[in-house]
Amino acid sequence: METSNILLLVISCTVSFGVGRTVMHFRRKKREKQAQERQAQALRNRPLEVESSNKSKRKRQLQQLAKESKSRQS
């Protein structure tokens, strides 16, 4: 093989590798974002916990729900 052919092969492989890595990077980023959105949606759609008959525990639950709703709005 001539030197120019070898150089062209090396450049071609390097470009191919770089493009492949870039594509995989953006795919992984997109998958992570979708997984995070699914997790957030699952948290939003979870059923409410049954209120406790214990008065102080029920008060803590209501405070926690209020805190969670504030953090979701932010």
MIDRENBA-417151 format. One record per residue: x, y, z of N, C-alpha, C in turn. Coordinates in nm, 3 decimals, padded with zeros to 5 digits, always signed. Example, Ala and Ser with C-alpha at 12.3 -4.5 7.8 and 13.67 -1.06 7.14 Angstrom:
// MIDRENBA-417151
(node (+01.319; -00.569; +00.780); (+01.230; -00.450; +00.780); (+01.320; -00.330; +00.780)),
(node (+01.285; -00.225; +00.708); (+01.367; -00.106; +00.714); (+01.290; +00.003; +00.787)),
//
This chain:
// MIDRENBA-417151
(node (+00.084; -00.119; +00.000); (+00.000; +00.000; +00.000); (+00.088; +00.124; +00.000)),
(node (+00.036; +00.222; -00.064); (+00.109; +00.349; -00.068); (+00.083; +00.427; +00.060)),
(node (+00.170; +00.522; +00.085); (+00.160; +00.605; +00.205); (+00.030; +00.686; +00.205)),
(node (-00.010; +00.735; +00.091); (-00.132; +00.817; +00.083); (-00.256; +00.731; +00.114)),
(node (-00.255; +00.606; +00.070); (-00.368; +00.517; +00.101); (-00.375; +00.487; +00.250)),
(node (-00.262; +00.464; +00.312); (-00.258; +00.437; +00.457); (-00.306; +00.559; +00.534)),
(node (-00.259; +00.676; +00.493); (-00.300; +00.800; +00.559); (-00.450; +00.822; +00.544)),
(node (-00.504; +00.797; +00.427); (-00.647; +00.811; +00.404); (-00.726; +00.712; +00.490)),
(node (-00.676; +00.589; +00.504); (-00.741; +00.488; +00.586); (-00.742; +00.530; +00.734)),
(node (-00.630; +00.580; +00.781); (-00.620; +00.624; +00.921); (-00.715; +00.741; +00.946)),
(node (-00.719; +00.836; +00.857); (-00.808; +00.953; +00.873); (-00.953; +00.908; +00.869)),
(node (-00.985; +00.818; +00.778); (-01.121; +00.767; +00.766); (-01.165; +00.695; +00.895)),
(node (-01.078; +00.613; +00.949); (-01.110; +00.542; +01.073); (-01.127; +00.639; +01.190)),
(node (-01.043; +00.739; +01.196); (-01.050; +00.837; +01.304); (-01.181; +00.915; +01.298)),
(node (-01.218; +00.958; +01.179); (-01.344; +01.033; +01.163); (-01.463; +00.943; +01.198)),
(node (-01.460; +00.819; +01.151); (-01.569; +00.726; +01.179); (-01.582; +00.702; +01.329)),
(node (-01.471; +00.682; +01.396); (-01.473; +00.661; +01.541); (-01.528; +00.783; +01.613)),
(node (-01.483; +00.901; +01.572); (-01.529; +01.025; +01.636); (-01.677; +01.047; +01.617)),
(node (-01.728; +01.023; +01.498); (-01.871; +01.040; +01.472); (-01.951; +00.938; +01.553)),
(node (-01.903; +00.815; +01.558); (-01.972; +00.711; +01.635); (-01.979; +00.746; +01.782)),
(node (-01.869; +00.793; +01.839); (-01.868; +00.832; +01.980); (-01.963; +00.949; +02.005)),
(node (-01.966; +01.045; +01.913); (-02.055; +01.160; +01.928); (-02.201; +01.116; +01.926)),
(node (-02.235; +01.028; +01.833); (-02.372; +00.978; +01.824); (-02.410; +00.903; +01.951)),
(node (-02.321; +00.819; +02.000); (-02.350; +00.743; +02.122); (-02.364; +00.836; +02.243)),
(node (-02.284; +00.942; +02.247); (-02.293; +01.037; +02.358); (-02.432; +01.100; +02.362)),
(node (-02.480; +01.147; +02.247); (-02.610; +01.212; +02.244); (-02.724; +01.114; +02.268)),
(node (-02.709; +00.989; +02.223); (-02.809; +00.887; +02.250); (-02.819; +00.859; +02.399)),
(node (-02.704; +00.845; +02.464); (-02.702; +00.818; +02.608); (-02.764; +00.935; +02.684)),
(node (-02.730; +01.055; +02.642); (-02.784; +01.174; +02.708); (-02.937; +01.177; +02.695)),
(node (-02.987; +01.144; +02.577); (-03.132; +01.143; +02.552); (-03.199; +01.035; +02.637)),
(node (-03.138; +00.917; +02.646); (-03.194; +00.808; +02.726); (-03.200; +00.845; +02.874)),
(node (-03.093; +00.907; +02.923); (-03.091; +00.947; +03.064); (-03.200; +01.050; +03.093)),
(node (-03.220; +01.142; +03.000); (-03.323; +01.244; +03.018); (-03.462; +01.180; +03.019)),
(node (-03.485; +01.085; +02.928); (-03.614; +01.017; +02.925); (-03.637; +00.936; +03.051)),
(node (-03.533; +00.870; +03.101); (-03.546; +00.792; +03.224); (-03.579; +00.883; +03.342)),
(node (-03.515; +00.998; +03.345); (-03.541; +01.094; +03.453); (-03.685; +01.145; +03.445)),
(node (-03.733; +01.172; +03.323); (-03.871; +01.219; +03.307); (-03.971; +01.111; +03.347)),
(node (-03.942; +00.984; +03.312); (-04.030; +00.874; +03.352); (-04.035; +00.861; +03.503)),
(node (-03.918; +00.876; +03.567); (-03.913; +00.866; +03.713); (-03.992; +00.980; +03.778)),
(node (-03.977; +01.100; +03.725); (-04.051; +01.214; +03.780); (-04.200; +01.195; +03.760)),
(node (-04.240; +01.143; +03.644); (-04.381; +01.119; +03.616); (-04.437; +01.012; +03.711)),
(node (-04.358; +00.910; +03.737); (-04.402; +00.805; +03.829); (-04.422; +00.861; +03.970)),
(node (-04.333; +00.952; +04.011); (-04.349; +01.014; +04.143); (-04.475; +01.100; +04.148)),
(node (-04.504; +01.170; +04.039); (-04.623; +01.254; +04.036); (-04.750; +01.170; +04.035)),
(node (-04.745; +01.054; +03.972); (-04.866; +00.972; +03.955); (-04.885; +00.869; +04.066)),
(node (-04.797; +00.866; +04.164); (-04.812; +00.766; +04.268); (-04.937; +00.795; +04.351)),
(node (-05.000; +00.690; +04.402); (-05.122; +00.712; +04.481); (-05.090; +00.778; +04.615)),
(node (-05.185; +00.853; +04.663); (-05.167; +00.919; +04.792); (-05.171; +00.816; +04.904)),
(node (-05.092; +00.842; +05.006); (-05.090; +00.751; +05.121); (-05.216; +00.772; +05.203)),
(node (-05.264; +00.665; +05.264); (-05.382; +00.672; +05.349); (-05.346; +00.749; +05.475)),
(node (-05.435; +00.840; +05.513); (-05.408; +00.919; +05.633); (-05.410; +00.829; +05.756)),
(node (-05.320; +00.860; +05.846); (-05.308; +00.783; +05.970); (-05.415; +00.826; +06.069)),
(node (-05.452; +00.734; +06.155); (-05.547; +00.770; +06.262); (-05.475; +00.840; +06.377)),
(node (-05.342; +00.830; +06.379); (-05.262; +00.897; +06.480); (-05.254; +01.045; +06.444)),
(node (-05.297; +01.131; +06.533); (-05.309; +01.274; +06.503); (-05.175; +01.339; +06.470)),
(node (-05.069; +01.313; +06.546); (-04.939; +01.376; +06.521); (-04.877; +01.323; +06.391)),
(node (-04.897; +01.194; +06.364); (-04.844; +01.137; +06.240); (-04.917; +01.197; +06.120)),
(node (-05.049; +01.213; +06.132); (-05.128; +01.273; +06.023); (-05.081; +01.417; +05.997)),
(node (-05.050; +01.488; +06.103); (-05.001; +01.626; +06.091); (-04.868; +01.629; +06.016)),
(node (-04.777; +01.536; +06.049); (-04.648; +01.528; +05.978); (-04.668; +01.494; +05.831)),
(node (-04.762; +01.402; +05.803); (-04.789; +01.365; +05.665); (-04.839; +01.486; +05.585)),
(node (-04.928; +01.563; +05.644); (-04.981; +01.681; +05.575); (-04.872; +01.784; +05.551)),
(node (-04.783; +01.801; +05.650); (-04.671; +01.894; +05.632); (-04.578; +01.847; +05.521)),
(node (-04.553; +01.717; +05.515); (-04.466; +01.662; +05.412); (-04.529; +01.679; +05.274)),
(node (-04.659; +01.654; +05.263); (-04.727; +01.673; +05.136); (-04.722; +01.819; +05.091)),
(node (-04.737; +01.910; +05.185); (-04.730; +02.053; +05.153); (-04.590; +02.090; +05.106)),
(node (-04.489; +02.035; +05.172); (-04.351; +02.062; +05.134); (-04.322; +02.007; +04.994)),
(node (-04.371; +01.886; +04.965); (-04.350; +01.825; +04.833); (-04.419; +01.905; +04.724)),
(node (-04.539; +01.953; +04.751); (-04.611; +02.030; +04.650); (-04.540; +02.163; +04.623)),
(node (-04.479; +02.223; +04.726); (-04.403; +02.347; +04.707); (-04.279; +02.320; +04.622)),
(node (-04.212; +02.209; +04.648); (-04.089; +02.177; +04.573); (-04.122; +02.144; +04.427)),
(node (-04.237; +02.086; +04.401); (-04.277; +02.056; +04.262); (-04.305; +02.184; +04.184)),
(node (-04.364; +02.282; +04.252); (-04.398; +02.408; +04.185); (-04.276; +02.490; +04.153)),
(node (-04.168; +02.473; +04.227); (-04.046; +02.552; +04.206); (-03.974; +02.512; +04.080)),
//
